[in-house]
Amino acid sequence: MRAARHRAVVGLVAVLFLAACAAPQAPGAAQADRSGTATSSAPKRLTAALTGDPPTFSYRFNPGGVVPGIDRLEEFLNSGLTVEDDQGLRRAQLAEGVPTVENGLWKLFPDGRMETTWTITSGATWHDGAPLTTDDLLFAAEVEQDREMPLVRSIAFDSVDRIEVTDARTLTIQWSRPFIWADAAFSGPAGVGFAFPLPQHLLQRPYAENKAGFLDLPYWTHEFVGTGPYQVKEFVPASHIILTANDRYALGRPRIDEIELKIIPDWETLAANVLAGEVEVTPGGRITLEWAAQVRDQWRDGHMEVAVSATQGWFALFPQFLTPNPPIVTNLQFRRALVHAIDRQQLADNLMGSAVPPALSAIAPSDPEYRAIEGNIVRYDFDPRRAMEMIENLGYSRGPDGLFRDAGGQQLSVEVRTIVAETQQKLMLSTVDFWKQAGINAEPATIPLQLARDSEQYATHPGFLIVRNPAHVRGLSGLHSSRSPVPENRFTGNNYGRYKSEEFDRLLDTLFVTIPMQEEMQILGQIVRHMTENLNVIGLVFNPDPILVSNRVQNVPVRRPTWNTHEWDVR
């Protein structure tokens, strides 16, 4: 994604990388290209499906962060100033343009400071008709920086000095140091976006009066008011959400009049609905490739699309570094032995149908940066014999049952924990099996569905946790020690292993303020080497993101299918 844009920027500091250096669209062309009013007399309707029952319609304000599909749902309802499209390019959405060096909206100063200027497009409104203003942007920044709020604070704010308002539509962010994703301000819901707009006129008062109850407001579900192409007409938990086209949408009225999002967590039921024509799109929800392929083979009226890209993530093991049990989990030789005991190629072949490679690093082979860092990956071939020798060298010996014990006769046991999702369950059981074959008494543990949003369940795992994580440069920010989920921050953060290393933190801090591409790739390579040498996160496989699409549905991208829902159409 970013490599293409690196080549577009030259100027103040050698060859610069800026996250949105694509040339700005001509305002008239963008509007004409994106508008599309339904022309037939009969209303256009579409039925899609979510596999998770959303407790909130906001991805950012979803502390558990594990209910599938919330990020895709929010893109129906909310728009930011910019959006990342299916090609990884940042486009103007509710802003007049994306800040770039070329258009003068992104300025770099010799002392390392920066400024980015934003102007809200004319006519941008909330669903209730109130205008979107800079007050909403300031309010969003205030809430997102509030450490009393149970959400992961964006690293962008570490580089923000102040925000200066010019008028109701224009403001400037003054940056104390470079930040490579400065053009993602006031955008979201996932990825590098931060300070996603919030309606000040609706939320400022309840926020000021009762922060503890802020996330319990009906606003976050059936009374949701956003800026996006669709608005909530009806929400019945565990059943469905009905969305209607937003006539005021700044990029033009959506082409489909009404979309019903059925909430179907049971895959057999979802398959029956797809085959019966009751569901026409599965825009997200972490469905497996195996399941989608089985449905596709029976579905005459639709097809399956598969995106294998950096944005779809990797499945990884997080060792516990803060409260490990047994303590040997923190021993590097032990972790290296465990990796030698896993046949990651077999996992990719058997569980992912060979559609994706094994995850040898946090950077996916489909990422443009991969070629630059590939040589820094420390590789661990599948070698069970070597794994057992390494464990023996730690003072363990195998008993009659083939399992290792220490000098006191205590069995070497480790827990492998994950959620109830099918792919994670298969990866957990496969990992457990590989480790048992190598003499480790690996014990599977499942976080029950009723605790799936309990962040403490993830943070306090004693051995290893299998989760789906971003697999691209921007996802690395979640591995900083400041993102460790601990009681002090109410267990928010994606550094599930709670790994802490001054060297690793320094590399991450440097990466996000380094703009010249060559220097950035050098630092990224050092990060990849540190991760694969120290195994603070252990990759298993990359994750394909299949979607099912009816043949009558048009303009649904394979990658990031909901970034352009106003352009979706039906024949």
N, C-alpha and C positions, 0 to 999 in steps of 0.2 A: 504494500500500500504506500508506504512512505518513500520507498526508493524512487518511485516515479516522480514524486514531487521534489525530491532532493535536487534533481537535475534542473528544475525550473527556477531555482532561486540563486541569484548571485548578488553580490553587493558588499554589504558592510563588513562581513567577516568571512573571507575566503569563499568557499562553496558552502552555502547555508542550506540546512534542512529546516523547513517550516511545514507544519502539518497540513496546511491547505494552500499550497502555492500554485494550485491550478488557477488559470486566469479566471477572473470573475465573469459571470454570465452577464450578458446584456439584459438589463431589467425587463425590457419588453419581450425579448425572446423567451426568458424564463417563464414569464406569466402566461404567454401564449401557449407554451409547450406543456404547461402543467394544468391548465384549466380544462375542464371537460364536463359540461353539464349534460345530464341524461336527456336524450331527445325523444325517446319513445313515450307514448302516452301512459303506458302501464309502468308502475314503479319497478325499478330494478332491485332485486333482492338476492342475497347470498347467505349461505349458511357455512360457517367455519367451526372449528373445534379447538378448545383448550384442554389440555390433559391435567391441569391443576385448578383447584378451586381457590381463586385469589382472595386473600384476606384484606388486600388493599389493591388499588389500581395504580399505585405508584411504585416503580421499581426501586427508587432510591429510599423511600420510606417503608421498606419491607425488611425489618431487622433480621428475620430468619434467612431470607434470601434464597430459599430452596424450593419455593413453589414454582413449577415450570410455567413459562408463558407470560409472566407479568411484564417483562420488558417488551414483548411483542404487543401485548394488550395496550400498554401505555402509548405506543406509537400510533394506535388508532385514535387515541383521545387527546394527546398532547404533542405539541410541536415546540421546538426550541428555536433559537436564532439561526442555528445551522444544523445540518444532519450529515452523517456519513452514509454514502450510497452503497450499492451492492458491489461497486468496484473499489471501495476503500477511499474514495475522494470525498472531500468535505464540500457541501453545497450550501448556499444560502437557503434558508427556510423562512423564518420570520424576520430576518435581517435584510437590509438593502444589499449587503455584500459580505463576503468572507474576508476578514482582514488578511492582507498579504503585504509583503514588502513592495511589490510592484504597484499596488493601488494606493500605497501610502497609509493604509489603515493599521499597519503593523510596523512600528518604528523600533530600530535597534540603536542604542547609543554606545559610544566608545567605552563608557565605564561599566557596561554590562547590563544597565537598566533597559527596560523596554516599555512600550505602551501600545495598547490595542484599542481601537475606537470602533464602537458599535452604534448603528442606527437602526431602530426598529422600523420595519417596512410600514408604509402608510396603510391604515385600515386594519391592522392586526388587532383582533379582539378576543376576549374570552367568550366562552359559550353563552354566557348570560348577557352579552352585548357590551360589557365594560371594556374600554380600550386597554390593550396591553401597553404598559408604560415602564419607564425606567424605575419607578417605585417598586414594581413587581420584581424586577431583576435584583435590586438592592435587598429586598426582603428575602428573596431566595438565597442570596449570598449570606445574609445574616443567619438564617435558620440552619443552613448547611454547615456553617462554622461553629454552631452552638454545640459545645461538648456535652450538654445535657440531653441532646437528642440522640436516640439509639440508632445512629447510622454511621457509615464509614465516611470520614471526612476526606475530601479530595486533597491530594498532595499539591494541587495547583495553588491552594491558599498559602502554602509555605513560601511562595514566591510573589504573592500579591502584596504590594505596599498599601495601596488605597484605590478606591473607585470614585471617580469624579463625574458628577452628573452635569451635562450641559443643558438639557431640557427634557421634556417628557418622552422624547424618542431617542436621545443620543447620550451616551456616556463613554468614558474612557477608563480603562484599567491601567494603572501605573504599576509596573512590575519591578521589584527590587533586584531581580536577576533573571536571566533567560529561563524560559520554560517552553519545551518543544511543542506542547499542545495548547498553547495560549488561544488558538483559534477555536477551541471547543468550549469556550465559556458560554454559559447560559444555554447549554444544550444537554441532550441526554437521549434516552434514559440510562443506557448502559455505556460501557466503553470509557473513553476519556472525558466525556462530557461532565460538566459540573455546574452547580447553581442553576439547575433546570427551573424555569420560571414558575413562581407560585403566585396565586391571586391575593395580593395584599388586602384588597377590599373585603375579602371573605375570611382570611385566615389570621390577619395580624392581631385582631382583638383576642380570639381564643388562644392564640399562641402566647400573648402577653399575660393572660389571666390564668392559664392552666397548662403549663408545658407538659406536666405528667400525663394529662389526658389528651394531648394534642393529636396523637396518632389514633385515638379512639373516636374521633369525630366522624359523623356520617359522611362528611365531605370526601373521605378517602375511598368510598365505594359508591353507593347509590345516589349520592348528591355531588358526585365529582364534576367539577367545572374545569375544563382545560382550554387549550388553544388549538387543538388538533382538528383533523378533518371530520371526525365523528364525535357525537356526544351521547351520553347515556340516556336511554329512554326507559329501560327497565332492567333491574338486576334481581334475580332470584338465586341466592346462594345455593351451590351444589346443583344448580339446574342450568341457568343460561343468563346471558347478558344481551340485550337488544340495543344496538347502536343505530342512530339515524344520522343522515348526512348533515353536516354543518353548513348552512347556507352562507354564513359569513366567513368561511375559511379564506384566509388571505391568499392562498395559491389557487383558488378556484373551487367551486362546489364539487365534491366528489362525484364520480360517475355512477356509483351505486347508491341507491336511496336508503337501503336498510340492510344491516348485517346482523345476523344472529350468531353469537358465539356460544355454542353449546359447551357445557362443562362436563367432560366425559373422562374421568380418570381411569376407567376400566377399559383395557385395550380391546377385549373381545366385543364389548358394546360399541366402541369406536369403530372397529372394523365393520360391524354389522351396519352402522349408520352410513359409513362411506359407501359400502356396496349397495345399499338401498337408495342412494342418492340424497340422503338426509344431511350429509356433510360433504361439502365440495372443496374445502381447503383445510389443511392442517398446518397453519402458519408457524407453529413452534410449540415446543412442549417436551423436547428431549425424547422423541420416539426413536426406537431402535431401527437400524437398517434392516435387520432380519424381519421384524414385524412389518415394516413398510413394504418390503419386497414381497412378502406373502400376500398382502392386500393388493398390491399392484398386479400380481399375476392373476387375480380373480376379477379385476375391475376393468370392464370394457369401456367405461365412460370417462376414464381418467388415466393419469400417469404419475410416476414418481420422479422427482428430481432430487439429486444429491449434491450438496456442496461440501467439499472437503477443503476447508480454508483455515487460516489462523484464527479467524473470529469464532470458530465453533468449538475451540478448546481442546484440552487434553485431559485424560484421566490420570491422576497421579496419587502416589502414596505420600502422606505427610507423617514423618516420624515425630514422636513427641519429645521435645527437648527440655521443657520446663518441669513437667511432673511425670517422667517416664517410669514405667513398671513393666518389665524389669529395667533396672538402670542401664543395662548393656545396650539398650536401644540407642543411646547417645554415643556408643563406641563406633568409630568410623569403619574399622575393619569388619565389625559385625554387619554393618549396613551394606558394605561392599559385598560381603559374602551372600547376603540375602538377595542382592540384585543379580549376582551370578547364578542364583538358584531359580530365577524366573525366565522362562522362554517367552520373551516379549513378542517375538515374531509369530509364535504360535497363537498368542492372544490376538494379534492383529488379524491373522488368517481365520481363526475359528470364530471369534466373536464379532469381527467387523467385515467378514467376507472378503478380506484382502483389499478392501476399498481404501484403507488408510495404512500408513506405516506404523511401526512401533514408535513410541515417543521417547527418543533418546535425549531430547533437550526441550526446554520450554518454548523454543522457537520452531514453529511448524515448517516443514519443507516447502509449503506453499507461500510462505512469507518471503517477501523480496530480500529481507535481511539474512535469510538462511545461508546463502552462499558465502557471505562474508564471515559468518561465525562457525561454519561447519567444521573447520579444522580445529576448533577449540573444544569440541565435544570429547569428553573422556568416555570411552566405550567399555562396556562390560558384556562380554560374550556369555551366552548360556553355557555354563560349565558347572554342573552339580558337584562333580568330584572336587574341583577347586574350592567351591563353596564350603564343602565339608572339611577340607584341610584347613581352611582359614578359621573355621569355628573351633576345630581341635587345637589350633595354635593359641586360642584364647583360654585354654584350660578346660575345655569340655571334652567328654568322652561319651560314646554311644552305648546305651544300655541294651539289654536283650530285645527290647521292643523296637530298636533302631532309632530311638530318640535320644538327643543329647541331654546329659546331666552334668552339673558342676561337681566339684570335689566333695561337696557335702551330700550329693545324691539328689539335689533339687533339679527337677525337670526344667529344661529351657523352654519356656512358654511365652508367646506374645499374642496380643489381641490384634485382630484386623477388623476395623469397624467401618461401616458405611450406612447409607440410607436404604430404603426399601426399593428404589428404582431398579428395574430389571438389569440394565447393563452393569451398574455398580455391584449388584448382587453376584452376577456372573464373574466379574473381575475379582471380587472378594473371594469367592469359592475357589477360583482357579489359583489365585495367589496362595491361599491356605494350602491347597493341594501340592503346589510346587514346593513350598517350604516344608511340608511334612515329609515329602520324599527326600528332602535334604537333611532330615533329622530334627527339625524344629517343630515343637508342638504348637502350631499356629491355631488360634481359636477364632472363629468368625463371630461377629457381634453386629446386630442390626439395630439402628436407631428406629424405634417404632414410629408409625405415621403420626400419632398424636404428639410426638415430641420433635417432629421434623423441623419446626420453627424455633426450637430451643437451641440457641447458639452455644450454650454451655455444653451440650452433648457433643458438639464438634470439637470445642476447644480442649476439653478435659479427657479426651481419649488417652488411654495409657500407653498404647503401642504405636499402631499405624492407622491412619484414616485415609480412606479412598474417597476423593471428591473430584468433581469436574471443574477445571480451572481454566482461565483464559490462557491461550497459547500464542502469545505475541508480545511484542515489546511493551505495550502499554499495560499488559497484565502483570508485569514484574513489580509494579509499584505495591501490589498487595502483599509482597513477600518481605517488605521492610519490617524491622523489628517493632517499629511504632504501630504496625498493623496487627500486632499479636492480640488475640482476644483474651482478655483477662478480666477479673472482677471489677477493676477500676474503671473500665470502659464498657461494662455490662456485656462483655464477651463479643464485642463487635470487631470485625477485622478478618482478613482472609489469610493471614499467616497462621494457618491452623496448627502447624507444628511448634509455633512460638519459638522459632529459631532466632538467635541473636548473635550477630557477629559485627564488630565494628568495621572490619574490612568490607564485608558484604554491604552494609548500610552505606558506607562511603561510596562504593561503586554505584549503587542505585541512585544516591543523591547526585552524583556527578553526571550520570546518564541523562537525567531529566533536565539538566541545565546546559547540556552540550549540544550546540546546534550544527557546527560543521560536520558533514557526513562522515568523513574519514576518521575523525577523532571519536565520533559517536560509535562507529562500528568497532573500533578498538576497545572501547569500554564495554560494549555489549559482549564482545568476545571474552573479555575477562570475567564478566558476570556468568556467562555460560560455563566457562571453565570452573569457576568457583562452585557453581551448583552441581556440576557433574563430578567434580573431585570430592566434594564434601557431602553430597547427597542429602542436602537439607530438604529437597523435594525429589521424589523418585518417579519419573515418568513411566507410564505403562503403555498406553496407546492413545493415538489421536482419535478424535470423535467426528464421524461424518454426521451431517445434519440433513436427513431426508425429509422432504415434504411431499404430500399427496395433493394433486391439483386436478380438478375436474377439467375436461376438455372444453367446457363452455366458459371457463374463467380465463381472463387475459391479464397481462401486465403484472404478474406476480413474479418477482425476481427469485432466482434460486438462492442466492446469498442475501441475507438480511431482507427477507420477503416483505416486511412491514414498513420499510422506510418510506415507501411511496403509496400508501393505501388509498390516497385520493385519486390515484391513477388506475387502480384496479377496475376491471370492467367485466361484464358478462355478455355473452353473445345472445 
